[in-house]
Amino acid sequence: TRGFGKKSRPAKSVLGGQLGYVHLLRPTPELWTRSLRHRTQIVHELDAGYVTFNLNLRPNMTVVESGTGSGAMSHAILRTIAPGGRLHTFEFNRHRT
C-alpha cells in the first residue's frame, strides 16, 4: 500500500481501456464536507472564510453556533479558533443529528 499523496496504478483497468493513475489525498475538512450526504445547506470554503473573517474570529476565542447542520461551518470555525478556542454548537432538528 502507498501513503497519501503518492501516485498509484490500479491492478486492472476499471474503465476497460488504458490503465491510469490514482492520487490518494489525505482527508481534509473540505474533502469531508464535499463527500457528505447533504441534508442541510452546505457552507463551502470561500463562504466559510468570508463568515469567519467578518465575525473577526481569532485563535482561543469561544464561539456559540446554533444549527450545526452538516458540520461544515463548525469545521471552519474550529480551524479558525484553534488551538485553545471552544465551540458550543446545538442542532435544533433532531432528525439532522
C-alpha positions as CSV (number, residue, x, y, z in Angstrom):
1,T,0.0,0.0,0.0
2,R,1.1,3.6,-0.6
3,G,0.5,6.6,1.6
4,F,-1.4,9.7,0.9
5,G,-0.1,11.9,-1.9
6,K,1.5,9.0,-3.8
7,K,0.8,8.1,-7.4
8,S,-0.6,4.6,-7.6
9,R,-1.6,2.4,-10.6
10,P,-4.7,0.1,-10.2
11,A,-4.2,-3.6,-10.6
12,K,-6.6,-3.8,-13.6
13,S,-8.4,-1.3,-15.8
14,V,-11.6,0.0,-14.3
15,L,-12.9,1.6,-17.5
16,G,-11.8,-1.2,-19.9
17,G,-9.2,1.0,-21.6
18,Q,-5.8,2.1,-20.7
19,L,-4.5,1.9,-17.1
20,G,-4.3,5.3,-15.5
21,Y,-3.0,6.6,-12.2
22,V,-4.8,7.4,-9.0
23,H,-3.7,10.0,-6.5
24,L,-4.8,9.4,-2.9
25,L,-5.5,12.6,-1.0
26,R,-5.4,12.9,2.8
27,P,-8.9,13.7,4.0
28,T,-9.4,17.3,5.0
29,P,-12.5,19.0,6.4
30,E,-13.1,20.4,2.9
31,L,-13.0,17.0,1.2
32,W,-15.1,15.5,4.0
33,T,-17.7,18.2,3.5
34,R,-17.9,17.5,-0.2
35,S,-18.4,13.8,0.4
36,L,-21.2,14.1,2.9
37,R,-24.8,13.4,2.1
38,H,-26.3,16.9,2.2
39,R,-29.3,17.1,4.4
40,T,-28.7,20.7,5.1
41,Q,-27.3,23.7,3.3
42,I,-23.5,23.3,3.0
43,V,-21.3,26.3,3.6
44,H,-18.3,25.9,1.3
45,E,-14.7,27.0,1.9
46,L,-14.9,30.5,0.4
47,D,-18.2,31.4,2.1
48,A,-16.9,30.0,5.4
49,G,-13.7,32.1,5.1
50,Y,-15.9,35.2,4.4
51,V,-18.0,34.5,7.5
52,T,-15.1,33.8,9.9
53,F,-13.3,36.9,8.6
54,N,-16.3,39.2,9.1
55,L,-17.0,37.8,12.5
56,N,-13.4,38.7,13.4
57,L,-12.8,35.2,14.8
58,R,-9.3,34.7,16.3
59,P,-7.5,31.8,18.0
60,N,-8.5,31.0,21.5
61,M,-12.0,32.6,21.3
62,T,-15.2,30.9,22.5
63,V,-18.0,30.7,19.9
64,V,-21.6,29.7,20.1
65,E,-23.2,28.3,17.0
66,S,-26.9,27.4,16.6
67,G,-27.9,25.0,13.9
68,T,-24.9,22.6,13.5
69,G,-26.3,21.1,10.2
70,S,-23.6,19.1,8.3
71,G,-20.8,20.5,10.5
72,A,-19.1,22.2,7.6
73,M,-19.2,25.7,9.2
74,S,-18.2,24.1,12.6
75,H,-15.0,22.8,10.9
76,A,-14.2,26.2,9.6
77,I,-14.8,27.9,13.0
78,L,-12.8,25.3,14.8
79,R,-9.8,25.7,12.5
80,T,-10.0,29.5,13.0
81,I,-10.2,29.5,16.8
82,A,-7.6,26.7,17.3
83,P,-5.6,25.8,19.3
84,G,-7.3,26.8,22.5
85,G,-10.7,28.0,21.3
86,R,-14.0,26.5,22.2
87,L,-17.1,25.9,20.0
88,H,-20.5,25.3,21.6
89,T,-23.0,24.2,18.9
90,F,-26.6,23.0,19.1
91,E,-28.8,21.4,16.4
92,F,-32.5,22.1,16.9
93,N,-33.8,19.5,14.4
94,R,-33.4,16.0,15.9
95,H,-33.6,14.3,12.5
96,R,-30.5,16.1,11.4
97,T,-28.3,14.8,14.2
